[in-house]
Amino acid sequence: MASELSHVLKLLDDPNPTVQKAVEGFVQQYQGDMSQALAEEQVTLTTSEKNTLTQYTYAGRRDQILQNWQVPTRFQDPYSNDWETFEYLLSLISDLLHDGITPRLRMIDSIDALADEITVANAGATPDTLANFLFKTSRFTGNKTHYFAQQNSDLAWVIESSIGNPISLCILYMLLGNRFGLDIYGCNYPGHFLAWVNSSPKSYLIDTYNRARILHPDEIISKNPNISQNALVSLQAPCAFATIIQRVLNNLESSYSKDGLTQETNFLHQLKQSLVPAQKTS
């Protein structure tokens, strides 16, 4: 016997606005992700039907962020140890960017699976061995073809596709490093996010986008006599979790804005503003 979902799916291309309103209302019960239900139905969807379902499920994913998005004040501390919340907020962004219909591992599960792979390869002993495994072997590379693609901010997609932009590759490196007890943070260098490795006798930077190239803050400064003040500040210490997430959201906001998606742009701007420290009143 055909299920209620299978009957509804047959109405996806119905031109009647009333019917489409009813279909959209039905889809809302899946809270933004109906991939498992669709897999169980074993249905084949046309491109048009997929696009319609992705559009209808987006509202649910947006609502999930609104219900669960909480930014602790300690996120302004460069050495915050609240990795759990940092990872959780990134997972909410990942879920938002998912199409809501394609089966895949959740972001955190994908990172755990990759960590198991690293453990088997005995590559998590130091920041350098981890960077070599991830980037020098081209296990992950820079997405130079679609540098500004929104998917680059979806860590589940980055892990699945093995490509990403500078900040997503750095974040992946950071989250994996934390699982192995390594001191890896972020460097908010303007225009090209870098990984900050705390090491004795002094810290250094790793360019995850360019095959784990090692850089030193003092060398960057000496080779760039006209370096900006923002760049100088970024090379003094790691940046806060709030800064990292804000930069991810800024990338997405710019991308949606260029595509003329006003509603999505405003929503991401709202999330970004939640990361700005509240002004103290006298």
N, C-alpha and C positions, 0 to 999 in steps of 0.2 A: 504494500500500500504506500502510495506517495505521501511524504510528510508535508506538514504545513509550509515548511521552508521551500520545498521543491515547487509547490504551487505558487508561492510568492515570487520565486525567481523567474517563473514564466511570464511575469507581469513587468519585468524590468524595462522592456522596450515599449510598453503600452503608452501611447501618446496622450492619454487622458490625464490631465493634471490632478484630478481627484484620486485616481488610481495611484499615481506616483507619490502623492502625499501619504496615502495609506501604506505604501511600500516603505517609504522612508521612516514612518512611524514604527513599522514592524522591525526594521533593521536596528532601531535605537536600543532594543532590548539586549543587543550583543555588546553594548558599552564600547564600541569602537573597534572590536576585533572579532570577526566571524570566521576567521581562517579555519579553525578546528571544525566548526559546524559545516562549512563548505566541503572540507576534506571528507567528512563522514558521508556527505550526500553524493560524493564522487560525480559531481556535475562538471560539464565543460561549458565555460562562459566565453562569450564573444568579447572582443576588445571593448565594445560599447557597454556591455553589461558590467565588465570589470570596472570601467571608469565610473559608471553610475554608482556601484557599490562602494568604491573608494570615496566618492564624494559623500555618500550617505553616512558612512562610518566615521568620517572625519570629526563630526560634531561630538561623537562619543569619546574619541581620543582626546579632544580638546577638553571635554568635561572632566575626564580623568585627571588631567593636569591641574585644572582649577580646584578640584577636590583634594589633591594630595601635595600640591606645590607649597612647601614651607622652607624658608631660607633662614637658618640660624645665624645669629649675630656673629658667632665665632668664625663664620666663613670669611670674614675680612682679615683674619690672621693668616699670614703666609705659611705658618707651620701648624695649622689646624690639623688635628688627628681624626677629624670626623669624616673618614673615608667612606663610611657607610652611607651617610647622607649625600655626599658628593656623587657617589656611584648611583644612588637611587634617583637623584634629579636628572642625571644623564640618561638613565633608563627611561624616565618619563619622556624626555625629548626623543629618544630612540623610538618609543612606542608611537608618539605623535607622528613621526615621519614614515612609519610603516603604512602600507596601503590598506591594512585591515582585512585582507582577503587571502594573502599568500602565507602558507605555513612556514614557520621558521623558528629557530631558538630565540628566546628572549635574550636581551643584551647580556645580562649578568650570567646566564647559563652558558652563553657563547664564550665569555671571558674565562669562566671556570674550565670549560673544555680545552681552551687554548693553554691555560695554566697546566693542565694535566699533560698536554703535549710537551710543554717546556720541561716539566719534571722528568718525563721519560728521557728527554734529550740531555738532561743534566745541564741546562742552559740558564738556570736562574741563580747561580752562585754570586754573581757580581753584576753591576749595571752594564759593564762592557760585554760580558758573555750574553746577557739578555738582549742587548742592542744588536749584537752580531747575529744572534739567532733570528731576531725579528726583521732586521733591515738590511744587513750586509749580505745575507743569503737571498735577498729579494722575496722573502716570505711575505713581506708587506712593502709596497712601493707607493710613491706619490702618484696621485691621480692627475697627471699632467694633461690628459685629454679633456677632462671635465672638471677643471680646478674649482669652479664655483658651484658645482652641482649640490643641491640640497642634501642628497644622500650622504655626502661626505661628513655630515654632522650626525649621522645615524651609526653609532658604533656597532650595532648588530650587522648592519649592511657592510660596514668597513671590514669586519672580521670575515664575513661570508665572501666578499669580493676580493679581499686582500689588497685593496687600494684605499687611499684617503688623502685628505689635505694635511698641511703641517700640524694643525692643532688636534685633529682627531687621532693622528698617529702618535702624537706626544701623549695625549690622554690615555690611549691604549697602553703605551709604555709605562706610564705612571701607575695605572691600575694594576697591571701585571707585576710591576716592581713592588708595589705594596703587598701583594700576595706572597712575595718571597722575602719580605722584610728589608727591602732596599730603599734608600733615601733618594727618591726621584720625584721632582716637583716640576713646575712649569715656569718658563721664562717668557714674560709678556713682551717680547721684542716686537716693535712695530712692523707690520707687514709680513712677518714670518715667525710664527710661534716656534719656540725651541724647548727642549727638555733641559731642566736644571738638575745636575747630579751633585749631591753633597758628598764630598770625598776629602780625605786627608792626603796631602797638606792643604789643598785648596780645591774649591768647587770648579766644575767645568760644564760646558754645554754640549748637547748632542742634537744634531740636525737630523731628526728621524725621517724627514721628507727626502733627504739626499743621502741615503744609505749609511746613516749613523755617523756622519762626519763629525769629528770632535772639534769643538771651538773653545777658546778661552776668552772670558770677558775682557781682560786687559789687552789681548791681541786685537779684538774687534775695535776697541777704543783707539788703539794706536794706529790702526790702519784706516780709520775714518775720522780725519781731523775735523770734519764738519758734522759730526754725529749730532743728532737732535737731543734735546733735553729729555724727552720721553724715552728715547733709546738708552741714554745714560742711566736713567732711573731704573729701567728694566734690568740692567746688568749689575745692579747692586745686591739684589736678593731675589729669591723665588717670589712668584706672585700668589695671591690668595685664591682659594677655590672659587670665590665669588667672581673674581676677575676672569677666570677661565670660562666659567659658564656664561658670563656676560658676553665674552668674546664669541662664543659659539652661537649665542642667540643673535648677536649683531650680524654675524655672517648670514644667518637664516633670514633675518629681517631684511637685509639688503637684497638677498636673492628673491624673496617674495615680492618686494617692492618693485624690482626690475621686471618681474612677470606681471605686474599690475594687479596682484592679489591683495587688495586693500584690507579685507577682513583678517586674513592670516598675518599680514604685516602688523596691524594694530595689536593683534593678540600677542605676537612675539615681543613687540615693544612693551606691552604690559608686563610680561614675564621679566624682561630685561630690567625694567624699572624696579622690580621687587628686590634686585640685587644691589641697588644703590643705597649706601648708608643713609639713615634718616638724619636730617639736620637737627642739631641740638638747639633748643630755644632758650634764651636767657630770661 
